[in-house]
Amino acid sequence: MNNELKSFGNDISQQYILMLQDWVPANSSIAIAVEHSYIYFHSGHQDIQLKIGQQVMPGSIAEQVLRTHKKTDAILDNSLFNTPYYGIGYPISIQDKPAALVVILPSTFTMKKAEPFQFLTGKQEEEWNPVAISKISHIESLQKKTWFYVDKEQFKTGITLKELQLRLPPYFIRIHRSYIVNIHFIKKMARDLTSNFIITLTDGSELPVSQSYINNLRSALEF
C-alpha cells in the first residue's frame, strides 16, 4: 500500500473522529476504505479486528458506498467480522480518490425500528399477492433476489433481507446470510454429519444455520 496514502488516511481520519464524536458512541469503530482496500481502522470493539490493507468485501457497507457514491444508512451486516453489526457509511474523497468512511457501532447499539410489516406483497408470474407476515415460514435470498414461502409456495419481493430484518416481527430470526426463518414454523433442530446445525420446518424444508448466526437462534429459542 502507498505509505503516503496511508499516512494521509490517518491524518484525515483523526479529523473525522473529532467531527463525529458528538454523536458516535465512545466504543464505536471507524474504518476508511479507498478504492478496494482499507487504509485506516480505529477499533472501539475488543472483538473486532480489521487489518490495514484488507480487501473490501462484496456487499459490505464500504463496498456499497464505493459503488454508489452515496451514504448508506445503518444496516445489519456481517461481512467483515463474522458477527452482525450496525454501521453507517459515508462517501468521501482522499487525494482525489473515491473513499468510504464507515462508522461501526457497538453491538449494544439499538436503532429505532420502523413499524413491523403486517404483510408482504409477493409476485407469482404476473400476479401480486398480499400475504400476512404470520403465514410466511421463511425468507430466502437467492441469485440477488428475495423470495418468501407460504405453504411451500414461492413469492418474489423487491425488499432485501437486510431491509426486512429491520421491519420483521421479533419471531423472525436471521439464521444465515441467505435465510430468515419464522420460529413458529420450526419443527426441529439437529446437527448434520459435519456438525453444522440444520433447521427442519413443519413443511419438511431444511435450512442451514451459519456459525455467524447460531447465537441469534440460541438466544431466541433458549437452548
Phi, psi and chi 1 to 4 in degrees:
 res  aa     phi    psi   chi1   chi2   chi3   chi4
   1 MET       -  145.5  176.8 -177.5  -66.7      -
   2 ASN   -62.0  116.8 -173.0  -50.4      -      -
   3 ASN   -64.7  -34.1  -71.0  -29.5      -      -
   4 GLU   -64.0  -41.7 -178.3 -177.9   -3.7      -
   5 LEU   -65.5  -41.6 -176.3   62.2      -      -
   6 LYS   -62.5  -44.1  178.7  179.8  177.2 -178.6
   7 SER   -64.8  -42.1  175.8      -      -      -
   8 PHE   -64.3  -37.8 -170.7   76.7      -      -
   9 GLY   -61.8  -39.8      -      -      -      -
  10 ASN   -62.9  -43.7  -73.3  -24.3      -      -
  11 ASP   -64.0  -48.6  -67.5  -20.5      -      -
  12 ILE   -69.5  -31.1 -162.2  169.6      -      -
  13 SER   -63.9  -40.1  -60.8      -      -      -
  14 GLN   -62.0  -35.7  -66.2  -57.5  -41.0      -
  15 GLN   -64.9  -42.5  -63.4  176.8   36.9      -
  16 TYR   -66.4  -37.7  -80.8  115.1      -      -
  17 ILE   -60.4  -42.5  -70.6  173.9      -      -
  18 LEU   -63.9  -37.7  -69.1  174.4      -      -
  19 MET   -69.8  -35.2  -67.5  167.8   56.3      -
  20 LEU   -89.8  -13.9  -65.2  170.1      -      -
  21 GLN   -64.3  -17.3   64.1 -177.0    5.1      -
  22 ASP   -70.0  -26.1  -72.1  -21.0      -      -
  23 TRP  -124.0  -16.5   69.9  -90.6      -      -
  24 VAL   -83.8  129.6  171.8      -      -      -
  25 PRO   -55.3  147.6  -25.6   35.1      -      -
  26 ALA   -59.7  -31.4      -      -      -      -
  27 ASN   -97.8   25.8   56.0  -18.9      -      -
  28 SER   -78.9  160.9  -62.4      -      -      -
  29 SER  -112.3  154.0  -62.0      -      -      -
  30 ILE  -130.7  131.5  -64.8  176.8      -      -
  31 ALA  -128.5  146.4      -      -      -      -
  32 ILE  -127.6  128.7  -69.2 -178.5      -      -
  33 ALA  -118.2  137.0      -      -      -      -
  34 VAL  -120.3  126.0  176.3      -      -      -
  35 GLU    58.5 -102.3  -64.8 -176.8  -36.7      -
  36 HIS  -115.5    5.2  -55.1  -62.6      -      -
  37 SER  -146.0  164.4   61.6      -      -      -
  38 TYR   -87.2  134.0  -68.4   91.7      -      -
  39 ILE  -110.6  -10.1   65.6  164.6      -      -
  40 TYR  -153.0  142.5  174.3   85.3      -      -
  41 PHE  -152.0  125.2  179.9   61.8      -      -
  42 HIS  -114.6  118.0  165.8   76.2      -      -
  43 SER   -95.0  126.4  176.6      -      -      -
  44 GLY  -107.9    1.7      -      -      -      -
  45 HIS  -117.6  133.8  -54.4 -128.3      -      -
  46 GLN   -69.4  -25.0  -68.4 -175.8  -11.2      -
  47 ASP   -96.0    7.6   59.4  -23.9      -      -
  48 ILE  -112.2  126.9  -71.2 -177.7      -      -
  49 GLN  -130.0  124.3  -62.3  -65.0  -34.1      -
  50 LEU  -138.3  128.0 -172.6  153.5      -      -
  51 LYS   -95.3  141.5  -64.5 -179.5  179.5  179.0
  52 ILE   -60.3  131.6  -56.4  -59.0      -      -
  53 GLY    97.0  -10.7      -      -      -      -
  54 GLN   -63.1  139.2 -177.0  171.5  -35.7      -
  55 GLN   -71.3  145.7  -66.1  -65.8  -64.2      -
  56 VAL   -72.9  126.8  173.2      -      -      -
  57 MET   -81.6  140.8  -63.7  -69.9  -69.1      -
  58 PRO   -58.5  136.3  -23.6   34.0      -      -
  59 GLY    87.1  -10.1      -      -      -      -
  60 SER   -73.1  167.5   65.6      -      -      -
  61 ILE   -60.5  -43.7  -65.9  175.2      -      -
  62 ALA   -60.3  -42.4      -      -      -      -
  63 GLU   -64.0  -39.1 -172.4  -86.9  -26.9      -
  64 GLN   -65.5  -40.9  -67.1 -179.1   53.5      -
  65 VAL   -65.1  -45.5  171.9      -      -      -
  66 LEU   -64.3  -33.4  -68.9  169.0      -      -
  67 ARG   -78.5  -39.8  173.5  167.3   43.3   83.0
  68 THR   -98.9  -18.0   64.5      -      -      -
  69 HIS    59.1   32.8  -54.6  -70.8      -      -
  70 LYS  -130.8  155.4  -64.6  180.0 -180.0  178.9
  71 LYS   -62.7  138.2  173.7 -172.2  171.6 -175.8
  72 THR  -110.2  117.0  -60.9      -      -      -
  73 ASP   -64.9  165.6  -68.5  -30.0      -      -
  74 ALA   -55.8  123.8      -      -      -      -
  75 ILE  -138.3  162.3   57.4  175.3      -      -
  76 LEU   -87.9  129.5 -162.4   62.3      -      -
  77 ASP  -146.2  146.6 -165.8  -64.0      -      -
  78 ASN  -136.5   25.1   71.4  -42.3      -      -
  79 SER   -78.3  -19.3   60.3      -      -      -
  80 LEU   -96.8  -42.8  -80.9 -178.0      -      -
  81 PHE  -120.9   12.0  -47.3  112.9      -      -
  82 ASN    62.2   14.1  -65.1  -39.6      -      -
  83 THR  -144.3  140.4 -175.9      -      -      -
  84 PRO   -63.0  149.2  -20.2   32.6      -      -
  85 TYR  -149.5  160.2   65.5   90.8      -      -
  86 TYR   -96.6  137.0  -76.4  105.6      -      -
  87 GLY  -149.9  158.1      -      -      -      -
  88 ILE  -131.2  130.6  -52.9  175.0      -      -
  89 GLY  -112.3  140.4      -      -      -      -
  90 TYR  -126.3  136.7  -59.9   89.7      -      -
  91 PRO   -77.9  129.4   27.5  -32.5      -      -
  92 ILE  -135.1 -179.8   60.5  174.3      -      -
  93 SER  -133.0  134.3  177.4      -      -      -
  94 ILE  -127.1  117.2  -65.4 -178.8      -      -
  95 GLN    51.9   45.7  -68.8 -172.6  -29.8      -
  96 ASP    64.8   15.2  -63.7  -35.8      -      -
  97 LYS  -106.6  138.2  -63.4  178.4 -177.3  -67.2
  98 PRO   -63.6  136.2   21.5  -31.4      -      -
  99 ALA  -141.0  164.8      -      -      -      -
 100 ALA  -127.8  127.7      -      -      -      -
 101 LEU  -100.7  120.8  168.1   69.3      -      -
 102 VAL  -117.2  123.0 -179.9      -      -      -
 103 VAL   -97.8  118.1  178.7      -      -      -
 104 ILE  -102.9  111.4  -55.2  160.4      -      -
 105 LEU   -83.1  151.4  -60.7  168.0      -      -
 106 PRO   -62.2  155.0   21.2  -32.4      -      -
 107 SER   -62.6  -19.4   57.6      -      -      -
 108 THR   -82.0   -7.4   53.9      -      -      -
 109 PHE   -66.0  134.2  171.3   78.6      -      -
 110 THR  -123.0  118.1  -58.2      -      -      -
 111 MET   -90.2  148.6   63.1 -178.5  -59.5      -
 112 LYS   -68.8  118.8 -176.7  178.9  179.8 -179.5
 113 LYS   -87.2  147.7  -70.5 -171.1  176.1 -177.1
 114 ALA   -72.1  167.9      -      -      -      -
 115 GLU   -57.8  137.3  -72.3  -64.6  -44.2      -
 116 PRO   -61.9  149.0  -21.0   32.3      -      -
 117 PHE   -62.2  139.2  -75.0  123.3      -      -
 118 GLN   -95.3  -25.1  -61.6  -60.5  -46.0      -
 119 PHE  -155.5  161.0   65.4   90.0      -      -
 120 LEU  -121.0  143.5  -71.6 -178.4      -      -
 121 THR  -101.6  118.6  -61.4      -      -      -
 122 GLY  -113.1  153.9      -      -      -      -
 123 LYS  -106.9  133.3 -175.8  178.2 -179.5 -178.3
 124 GLN  -127.7  114.5  -83.1 -171.3  -32.0      -
 125 GLU    54.0 -114.5  -62.4 -179.8   -9.6      -
 126 GLU  -110.0   22.3  -64.0  -55.9  -43.5      -
 127 GLU  -117.5  145.9  -64.8 -177.3  -11.3      -
 128 TRP  -113.7  128.1  -75.5  -97.0      -      -
 129 ASN  -123.6  116.9  -57.2  -90.1      -      -
 130 PRO   -74.5  129.1   25.0  -30.0      -      -
 131 VAL  -126.7  131.4  178.3      -      -      -
 132 ALA   -61.9  135.2      -      -      -      -
 133 ILE   -54.1  -40.5  -77.6  -70.9      -      -
 134 SER   -64.4  -18.3   59.8      -      -      -
 135 LYS   -88.8   -8.1  -66.2 -176.8  178.2 -179.5
 136 ILE   -82.9  124.8  -62.8  172.8      -      -
 137 SER   -81.8  -41.0   63.1      -      -      -
 138 HIS  -162.1  165.6   63.1  -69.5      -      -
 139 ILE  -129.6  139.7  -53.1  169.9      -      -
 140 GLU  -132.0  140.7  177.0 -176.5   25.6      -
 141 SER  -103.1  120.3  175.5      -      -      -
 142 LEU  -143.6  124.1  178.6   65.4      -      -
 143 GLN    53.5   46.2  -63.2  178.1  -13.5      -
 144 LYS    64.3   21.3  -62.2 -176.4  178.0 -179.6
 145 LYS  -128.2  156.6  -63.7  179.0 -179.1  178.6
 146 THR  -111.9  131.6  -53.7      -      -      -
 147 TRP  -126.9  144.3  -51.1   85.4      -      -
 148 PHE  -126.3  157.7   62.8   86.5      -      -
 149 TYR  -124.8  134.4  -63.0   82.9      -      -
 150 VAL  -135.2  115.9 -179.7      -      -      -
 151 ASP    50.7   44.2  -65.1  -31.7      -      -
 152 LYS    69.1    3.0  -73.9 -161.0  170.2 -177.8
 153 GLU   -85.7  142.4  -73.9 -167.2   88.3      -
 154 GLN  -108.0  132.3 -176.0 -174.1   58.1      -
 155 PHE  -127.4  143.8  -61.4   85.9      -      -
 156 LYS  -101.8  138.8 -176.0  170.4   71.3  172.5
 157 THR  -130.9  153.6  174.6      -      -      -
 158 GLY   -87.5    1.9      -      -      -      -
 159 ILE   -89.6  132.0  -51.9  174.0      -      -
 160 THR   -77.0  163.6   67.6      -      -      -
 161 LEU   -60.8  -39.9  -74.2 -167.8      -      -
 162 LYS   -62.3  -41.8  -71.4  178.6 -177.7  177.9
 163 GLU   -68.2  -41.2  -66.2  169.2  -37.1      -
 164 LEU   -62.8  -40.1  -76.2  168.9      -      -
 165 GLN   -59.2  -28.6 -169.6  164.9   -5.1      -
 166 LEU   -83.1  -11.7  -61.6  177.1      -      -
 167 ARG  -123.8    4.8  -64.0  -76.2  -55.3  -84.0
 168 LEU   -90.7  152.4  -72.1  170.9      -      -
 169 PRO   -61.0  160.5  -21.3   32.6      -      -
 170 PRO   -65.6  -13.3   19.7  -31.4      -      -
 171 TYR   -82.8    3.0   52.1   82.7      -      -
 172 PHE   -98.4  127.8  -80.9   87.8      -      -
 173 ILE  -122.3  133.3  -57.3  -64.2      -      -
 174 ARG   -76.7  123.1 -173.3   76.9  175.2  -99.7
 175 ILE  -117.3   -7.4   59.8  168.5      -      -
 176 HIS  -165.9  158.1 -169.6  -81.7      -      -
 177 ARG   -62.4  -17.2   66.5 -177.5  -54.4  170.5
 178 SER  -110.6   -2.1  -61.1      -      -      -
 179 TYR  -138.8  139.9  -64.9  103.0      -      -
 180 ILE  -124.2  135.2  -64.4  176.1      -      -
 181 VAL  -122.2  145.1   65.5      -      -      -
 182 ASN   -86.4  115.0 -177.9  -20.6      -      -
 183 ILE   -64.3  -19.2   60.3  176.3      -      -
 184 HIS   -70.4  -13.5  -63.4  -56.8      -      -
 185 PHE  -104.7    6.1  -73.8   85.1      -      -
 186 ILE   -80.3  124.8  -65.5  177.3      -      -
 187 LYS   -91.2  -45.5 -179.9  179.7  179.6  179.8
 188 LYS  -160.2  165.3   63.4  179.8 -179.7  179.5
 189 MET  -132.5  138.8  -61.7  167.3  -68.0      -
 190 ALA  -155.1  162.8      -      -      -      -
 191 ARG   -91.6  143.8  -67.1 -173.8 -177.4  -86.0
 192 ASP   -89.2 -169.3   62.3   12.4      -      -
 193 LEU   -65.5  -21.0  -65.1  177.3      -      -
 194 THR   -99.6   12.9   59.5      -      -      -
 195 SER    70.1   15.0  -65.4      -      -      -
 196 ASN   -87.8  145.0  -67.2  -43.0      -      -
 197 PHE   -74.5  137.3  -94.8  102.2      -      -
 198 ILE  -125.5  131.8  -60.5  -67.0      -      -
 199 ILE  -100.0  131.3  -73.5  176.6      -      -
 200 THR  -106.1  126.0  -57.9      -      -      -
 201 LEU   -88.6  168.7  -57.2 -177.1      -      -
 202 THR   -63.9  -22.2   53.0      -      -      -
 203 ASP   -91.0    4.2   65.4    2.2      -      -
 204 GLY    94.2   -9.2      -      -      -      -
 205 SER   -64.4  144.4  -59.3      -      -      -
 206 GLU  -117.1  131.6  -66.4 -174.3  -16.3      -
 207 LEU  -125.3  136.8  -54.3  177.4      -      -
 208 PRO   -79.3  150.1   31.1  -35.4      -      -
 209 VAL  -113.3  120.2 -178.7      -      -      -
 210 SER   -82.4  156.8   71.4      -      -      -
 211 GLN   -60.2  -29.6  -70.3  -61.3  -42.7      -
 212 SER   -65.2  -24.0  -57.9      -      -      -
 213 TYR  -118.8    4.0  -67.4   98.6      -      -
 214 ILE   -61.5  -34.2 -174.3   63.8      -      -
 215 ASN   -67.4  -31.1  -71.6  -23.6      -      -
 216 ASN   -59.0  -46.0  -70.5    4.7      -      -
 217 LEU   -68.3  -44.8 -170.1   64.9      -      -
 218 ARG   -60.3  -40.8  -71.6 -173.4 -179.6  -82.0
 219 SER   -67.3  -41.5  176.4      -      -      -
 220 ALA   -69.2  -39.6      -      -      -      -
 221 LEU  -104.4   -2.6  -60.6 -178.0      -      -
 222 GLU    54.4   59.9  -61.3 -177.3   -4.2      -
 223 PHE  -132.9      -   73.0   98.8      -      -
